[in-house]
């Protein structure tokens, strides 16, 4: 059988994993809203991923939409992303985890790659989800290439896939490091005193291919596509090789760890306890059985113990390390799309012992998974509530704007203040403040996409413009021409000002 095909057993795994994954994303599908960039793309019919240095992502979106201008085919793109990721995970399992795959617990462990609470923003994008989760699945394809292929293929295949990954979503390159660490774990835990030289030579060729692809991307594709005239150029710049960069790198790591700490602190207390217990128990169990059963001695045993102690830390940092190399660190929940691979790694550690010790059941990880499902279903309800309330407001605002501009003249609109939240959304914000990053904000001049929300319901002679100091003065010194409990409308010559203050 060819290495990229699945036999009957793994086809069943693929079906079950896909089904569980689709159940996980169901709330996002049900919410059915335009998320951030989606709104602009749907209105203009254009895609801006090339300017981000992600040309393959743009081509994939155009392919799914039948070419330019892009049309809305949601939720097809999200479903395809989940099906591809599930395939990559099951293929990886067939190649690397066959020793533990007889246990159906491998399926929830694989599911952790998707059910990462910090990747919920990635799932919310109608167009971008396919791009980002395709990128997340590519490292698993790279490490599914078996050791039986020739050395030249072991270099070329990863190189090509690495270019594809970087041209989709560069943040996911850290997953390659995670899977390399996992490959080392599987080698030292399963072999007795066999020399590691052949293993490191083989994986060195694979890693060299990944590196060659990343370098080609940086020198050729990134330079050609990344916009040189706006914020995207500055956002793409990496730290230079100089002493000051080390301090910047450490600062970036500390800031990211603080971000993750804040996120965990907002979760349920029982989840924090279960998560901590899962991490500690996974390490304790694997160390205990390694020391008890391994036939390694001397330096090999010391290396094995040191590796088992340090590898979870390395995996944790690898999930977000690529963004630590940027000069300008802009932390968003979506940049932690690979964080689910940390629990995936711990799950593999536990399952490796589950095969031989039937009393060991990774129940703690299953409880973590249950919380992740609860989290996304809460987000799905919040997105639905937000969408309904935003539509209620936009219908009224569009009606008032057309009433004020009854003559149909060319006129601009600006928004001042923040759109009010309904009670259910505010309660959710209070419980999970990080949801404030994931829920889209409408009617704002901080981003043209916010103001563009109202353009869906207005004629072409309306345009959105940034609020000015003169607008603020008008609000302070004149009476509104229309007002209600949610907003007030003012007129400043050829501009209508909508104020939520």
Residue pairs with C-beta under 8 A, 6 or more apart in sequence:
1 7
3 95
3 144
3 145
3 146
3 148
3 149
4 91
4 144
6 13
6 14
6 87
6 90
6 91
6 94
7 94
9 101
10 90
10 91
10 93
10 94
10 101
13 90
13 93
13 101
13 106
13 107
14 86
14 87
14 90
16 107
17 86
17 89
17 90
17 107
17 110
17 111
18 82
18 83
18 86
20 107
20 108
20 111
21 82
21 85
21 86
21 111
21 114
22 79
22 82
24 111
24 114
24 115
24 372
24 373
24 376
25 78
25 79
25 82
25 123
25 376
26 380
27 376
27 377
27 379
27 380
27 381
27 383
28 75
28 78
28 120
28 123
28 124
28 376
28 379
28 380
28 383
29 75
29 78
29 79
30 380
30 384
31 124
31 380
31 383
31 384
31 387
32 74
32 75
32 387
33 124
33 383
33 384
33 386
33 387
33 440
34 42
34 126
34 440
35 121
35 124
35 125
35 126
35 440
36 125
36 440
36 447
36 449
37 48
37 125
37 127
37 128
37 449
38 125
38 126
38 127
38 128
39 449
39 452
39 453
39 456
40 48
40 448
40 449
40 452
41 47
41 48
41 70
41 127
42 70
42 72
42 126
43 452
43 455
43 456
44 69
45 68
45 69
45 70
45 71
46 68
46 69
46 70
47 58
47 61
47 62
47 68
47 70
47 127
48 58
49 55
49 57
49 58
49 61
49 128
49 131
50 58
50 225
51 225
51 226
51 227
51 230
51 232
52 226
52 227
52 232
52 236
53 166
53 167
53 170
53 221
53 222
53 225
53 226
53 232
53 236
54 131
54 167
54 168
54 169
54 170
54 225
55 167
55 221
55 225
56 164
56 167
56 168
57 128
57 131
57 135
57 167
57 168
57 169
60 130
60 131
60 134
60 168
61 70
61 77
61 127
61 128
61 130
61 131
62 68
62 70
64 73
64 76
64 77
64 80
64 127
64 130
65 71
65 73
70 127
72 126
74 126
74 127
75 126
77 126
77 127
77 129
77 130
78 123
78 126
78 129
78 130
80 130
81 129
81 130
81 132
81 133
81 134
82 114
82 133
84 133
84 134
84 137
85 113
85 114
85 133
85 134
85 136
85 137
86 110
87 137
88 137
88 138
88 140
88 141
88 144
89 110
89 113
89 137
89 140
90 110
91 140
91 141
91 144
92 140
92 141
92 143
92 144
92 179
93 101
93 106
93 110
94 101
94 144
95 143
95 144
95 145
95 146
96 143
96 144
96 182
96 183
96 186
97 106
97 186
97 348
97 351
99 190
99 352
99 355
100 106
100 348
100 351
100 352
100 354
100 355
102 355
103 351
103 354
103 355
105 347
105 351
105 354
105 361
105 362
106 351
108 347
108 365
108 366
108 369
109 344
109 347
109 348
109 351
109 362
109 365
110 344
111 369
112 340
112 341
112 343
112 344
112 347
112 365
112 368
112 369
112 372
113 136
113 340
113 341
113 344
114 133
114 340
115 340
115 369
115 372
115 373
115 376
116 336
116 337
116 338
116 339
116 340
116 343
116 372
117 263
117 267
117 372
117 375
117 376
118 260
118 263
118 333
118 334
118 336
118 337
118 339
119 333
119 334
119 336
119 337
119 339
119 340
120 333
120 375
120 376
120 379
120 438
121 332
121 333
121 334
121 437
121 438
122 128
122 129
122 132
122 133
122 334
122 337
123 129
123 133
123 376
124 383
124 438
125 132
131 168
131 169
132 168
132 169
132 172
132 334
132 337
134 168
135 165
135 168
135 169
135 171
135 172
136 169
136 172
136 175
136 337
136 338
138 161
138 164
138 165
138 168
138 172
139 165
139 172
139 173
139 175
139 176
139 178
139 179
140 175
140 179
141 161
142 157
142 158
142 161
142 162
142 176
142 179
142 206
142 210
143 176
143 179
143 180
143 183
143 206
145 153
145 154
145 157
145 158
145 206
147 154
147 202
149 157
151 205
154 202
154 205
154 206
154 209
155 205
155 206
155 208
155 209
155 212
156 209
157 209
158 206
158 207
158 209
158 210
158 213
159 209
159 210
159 212
159 213
159 216
160 213
161 210
161 213
162 173
162 176
162 209
162 210
162 211
162 212
162 213
162 214
162 217
163 213
163 214
163 216
163 217
163 221
165 172
165 173
165 176
165 213
166 173
166 213
166 214
166 217
166 218
166 221
166 222
167 217
167 221
169 337
170 322
171 320
171 322
171 323
171 334
171 335
171 337
171 338
172 337
172 338
173 210
173 214
173 322
174 318
174 319
174 320
174 321
174 322
174 338
175 318
175 319
175 338
175 341
176 207
176 210
177 314
177 318
177 321
178 315
178 318
178 319
178 338
178 341
178 342
178 345
180 203
180 206
180 207
181 311
181 314
181 315
181 318
181 345
182 315
182 345
182 348
183 199
183 203
184 203
184 307
184 311
185 307
185 308
185 311
185 348
185 349
186 352
187 196
187 199
188 196
188 296
188 303
188 304
188 307
189 286
189 290
189 294
189 304
189 352
192 294
192 295
192 296
193 295
193 296
193 297
193 300
222 236
226 232
226 233
226 236
227 233
234 327
234 328
235 326
235 328
235 330
236 326
237 326
237 327
237 328
238 325
238 326
238 327
239 245
239 248
239 249
239 325
239 326
239 327
248 327
249 324
249 325
252 323
252 324
252 325
252 326
252 329
253 317
253 324
255 329
255 331
256 320
256 323
256 324
256 329
256 331
259 331
260 320
260 336
260 339
262 434
263 434
264 272
264 275
265 272
266 431
266 432
266 433
266 434
267 371
267 375
267 432
268 371
271 367
271 368
271 371
274 364
274 367
274 368
274 371
275 368
277 364
278 343
278 346
278 362
278 364
278 365
278 368
279 312
279 346
281 350
281 364
282 312
282 346
282 347
282 349
282 350
282 362
283 308
283 309
283 312
283 349
285 349
285 350
285 353
285 360
286 308
286 349
286 350
286 352
286 353
287 305
287 308
287 309
289 353
289 357
290 304
290 305
290 308
291 305
294 301
294 304
296 304
311 345
312 342
312 345
312 346
315 341
315 342
315 345
316 342
318 338
318 341
319 336
319 338
319 339
319 341
319 342
320 335
320 336
320 338
320 339
323 329
323 331
323 335
332 437
333 434
333 437
333 438
343 365
343 368
346 365
347 362
347 365
350 360
350 362
350 365
351 362
353 360
354 360
354 361
354 362
378 428
378 432
379 435
379 438
381 424
382 424
382 425
382 428
382 435
382 439
383 439
385 422
385 424
385 425
386 421
386 422
386 425
386 439
386 440
389 421
389 422
389 425
390 419
390 442
390 453
393 419
393 442
393 443
393 486
393 487
394 442
394 443
394 453
394 454
394 456
394 457
395 457
396 484
396 486
397 443
397 454
397 487
397 498
398 454
398 457
398 458
400 482
400 489
401 413
401 454
401 458
401 462
401 489
401 496
401 498
402 458
402 459
403 482
404 481
404 482
404 489
404 491
404 496
405 411
405 461
405 462
405 496
408 459
408 461
409 461
409 494
410 461
410 463
410 494
411 461
411 462
411 463
411 494
411 495
411 496
412 462
412 463
412 464
412 465
412 494
412 495
412 496
413 451
413 454
413 462
413 463
413 464
413 465
413 495
413 496
413 497
413 498
414 445
414 451
414 464
414 465
414 466
414 467
414 468
414 471
414 495
414 496
414 497
414 498
415 443
415 444
415 445
415 450
415 451
415 464
415 467
415 497
415 498
415 499
415 500
416 445
416 467
416 471
416 472
416 475
416 497
416 498
416 499
416 500
416 501
417 499
417 500
417 501
418 441
418 444
418 500
419 441
419 442
419 443
419 444
419 500
420 486
420 500
421 429
425 439
428 435
429 435
429 436
440 450
441 447
441 450
442 450
442 453
443 450
443 451
443 453
443 454
443 498
443 500
444 450
444 451
445 451
445 464
445 466
445 467
448 464
451 464
452 464
454 462
454 464
455 462
455 464
465 495
467 497
470 492
471 490
471 492
471 495
471 497
474 490
474 491
474 492
474 497
475 488
475 490
475 497
475 499
475 501
478 490
480 488
480 489
480 490
480 499
481 489
481 490
481 491
482 488
482 489
483 489
486 500
487 498
487 499
487 500
488 498
488 499
489 496
489 497
489 498
489 499
490 496
490 497
490 499
491 497
